[in-house]
Amino acid sequence: MAKGCRPCCSLPHGWLSLAVAIVATVGLSMSLNTLSNCRFVTISDDAFADLPGMSSIMNINRGFGLTTYEKYENSCQPYNEGWARFPEDLGAIHIAARAFAIVATVFGVIAMIISWCICCIACDIRFLKGLGVTYGCIMVFQGLAFMFFEADLCKRHECAFANAAGLNIAAVILWAIASFLSFLVPPFDESATDSVLPVTSDDMNQKNVTEKITEIINADGTKVVTREVLHADGSKVVETTKIGKEDVEKERDMEAVNV
């Protein structure tokens, strides 16, 4: 996967890789809040007057989330603690919605960590594309959490859109953005890691140093001059200089005058 390490936060793939990591971090926070929030939907408290331990005297719109519910006002509690008809009241679709949200969160943690690592480690472009596909899958899993509205609980009672559902929308959008940006991250430029060190005249006077100069004239009139200095120990220094079109024309004029 990695082609080489660079100094911390040197961004071998450019600033776009940092943008992916930041978006993924925010998206993960939305996913976690969606899981823990007990108000994905709300249902009028009057609907539970017949349920032991949940009288309607609170007179509120009671919240129900993916993993918790609102037993008392603004008090979230896990379904398996105090719920008289758990999990019969929620049904298989609610369990599936919760499972998809958990999968999205778990893979989101892994993908986010990888994205931050890419800010410091150069990777193959195919790995970056794969990361984009992963974020796309996370987006789909996150969106499937909206199956909650088809759960048995919402079929028997009127479920209203609540806070956690809004957070879930935000998470889906952020995962989509992370996926899109991952496909735009440029490949690692290996030439950027070449050592560009000055070579003194004393070095050139030594017999164990050889020099090779290559000139390439581009179609737009510019010229790229590459200077390679090879030492006896096998080390190599590469210096690349790009000369603009106007300077190239001036060099040609000077050569014509000298002739």
N, C-alpha and C positions, 0 to 999 in steps of 0.2 A: 504494500500500500504506500508506504512512505518512500520518497525518493531521497530525502535528506532533511536534516534538521536545520533550522535557522534560529537566530536569537529570539527570545520570547517576544511574542506580539509583533514580529517583523512582517506579518501578513504576506507570505509568499504568493498567495493567490489574489492579493489586492484587498481593497477596503470592502468589496462586496461580500467577501467571506465573513467579515466582522458583522456586516448587516444581517446576514443569515443567522449567525449565532445570537445576536440581540433579539431578533424577531422570534426565534425559537424559544428563547428564555421567557419572553413575555407570554408566548403561546402556552408554554408549559404551566406558567402560573395561573392562566385562565382555566386550563384543564384541571389542575389541582383544586381550584376554587369550585369548579363545577361539581367535582366529586364530593367535596366536603359540605357544600351548601345544602341546607335542608329545604330550600324553597325553589325547586325546579318548576313545580306547579303549585297552585293553591286551590283549595276546595273549601267551600263554606262549611263552617263548623257544625251547622245544623244537621249535616248529613251523617254525623257520627253519634247522634244521641243514643243510638241503640248499642253502641260499642262499649263494653265494660272498661272502666278506667279512663274514658275519654268523653265526658259529658259535654254538652254544648253551652255550658254556662260562660265559657270564655268569649263567645260571640265574636269570633275572628275568622278570617280566611286562613285556615291551617295550611302550613307548608309541607310538601313532600318532595324529598330529593332522591338522588340515585342511591345513596347509602344511609341517609338519615331522614328523620321526620321531625316535625315541630310538635313535640308533646305539650309543651307550654309555650306561651308567646315569647318569641325570640330565644327559644331554648331548643337546640338541636340534640337529638338522641338517636343512637343506632336503632334500626328496626327490630333487631333481636333482643332489645331490652325494653320491655314494657308494652310491646304491641300485642294485642289480644289475639289477632288472627293473622299473624305473620307466618309464612309468606303467602297464605292463601288469598289475602285481599289484593296482593300486588300482581300475581300471575307471572307466567313464563316470559312474557314480552318485557316486563320491567327488569327481570333478571338478565335478559339478553342486552338490554340497553345499558345496564350497569356494567356488564362484562365488556362491551365495546368501549365504554368510556375508560375503564381500567386499562385495557390493552393500549388504547391511544396514549394514555398517560405514561405507561411503562416504556413503550417505544419512543415516546417523546423525550423522556429522560436520557435514553441511550443516544438518540440522534442529536440532542442538544450538546451533550458532552463531546461527541465526535466533531460537531461544528466548531466548538471552541478549540479543540485540538488542531483543526485545520488552519486556524489563525496562526499557528506556530510551525506546523509540519506540512511540507509540500506533498501532495497526493496526486495519483493518476487521475486524469480527467474522467475516466469511466467510473471511478469511485465517487466522484462528485455528482455525476449523473445518477448513480445508484442512491445517493443520499437524497437527491431531489425526488426520486420515486418513493423512497421511504416516507418523506414528509407528505407526499400525496396520499399514501395509504393511511397515515395517521389522521389526515384531514377527513378521509372517508369514515374511519372508525369513530372519530369524534362526532361527525354528523349523525351517525347511526344511534347516538344517545337520544335523539329526538323520538325514537321508538317509544319512549316513555308515554307519549300522548296516546298511544294505542294500547297501553296496558289495561288490564281488567279494571283497575281502580278508576281510570279515566273513562272507561266505558259505562260504569255504573253511576259515576258522578261527573259533574261538569268541571273539568280541569282548566284553570286559567294560567296563562303564561306568567312566569315569575322570574326572580333575579337570576337563578342559576341557569335558566334557559337562555337568558341574555348573555351570560358569560360563555355559554357553550357556543353561541353564534360567533362571539369574538374569537374564541379558540379556533373554530373552523376557519375563519378568515385569516388568522395569523399563520396557521399551518399551511394554508394555501399560498400565502405570500412567501413563506420560507421555502416551499417547494419550487415556486417560480424563480426565486432569486438563486436557488442552488443550481439551476440549469444555466444561469447567466454567469456564474463564477468562472473567470478565465483560467486556462491551464497554467501550470507552473512554468515559468521561463527559466530554463536551466542556465542560459547564458548569464543570468543575473548573479549566479553564484561563482562565476569565474573570478579569480583573483586578479585585480588590476593594481599592480604595484609598480612603482617607477624603477627603471633599470638604468643604473649609472654608467658612465663611460668606462669606469674601471672594470665593471662587470663585462662589458663588451670586449675589453682588451684581453680578457682571460681566454685561454684556448678551449676551455671546457664549456663555453657558452656559444650557442648558435642562434641566429636570428633569421626569421622568415617573415617577409612582408607581402601581403596579398591585397590587391586593389580590385574592387568590383564597382563598375559603373552601372547604376540602375537606369531603368527606362525613363524616369522623370528627370534625369540629368544629374542627380546627386551621386556621390561616390562614398563607398565604405572602405576604409583602410584598416586592415587587421594586421597587427604586429605580434608575432609569437616569438618568445625567447625561451629556449630550451636549455636547462642546466644539466650538468653531468649526472647529478643525482636523480634525474628523472622529473624534477619539478618543472612546471611550465607557467609562464606569465603571459597572459593574453591582454592586449590593449586594442580596443575597437574605437575608431574615430569616424564619425559621419561628417562629410564635407558637403555643404550646400551647393546648389546649382550655380550660383553666382561665383563662388570661390573656385569651382571647377573650371568655369569659363575663363577666370582670371589666370589660372595655372596654364591653361592652353595658350592664352595670349602671350604669357611670359616665355613659354617654350618656343612659340613661333618666333619671337623677337630674338631669342638666343641662337636659333638656327640661322 
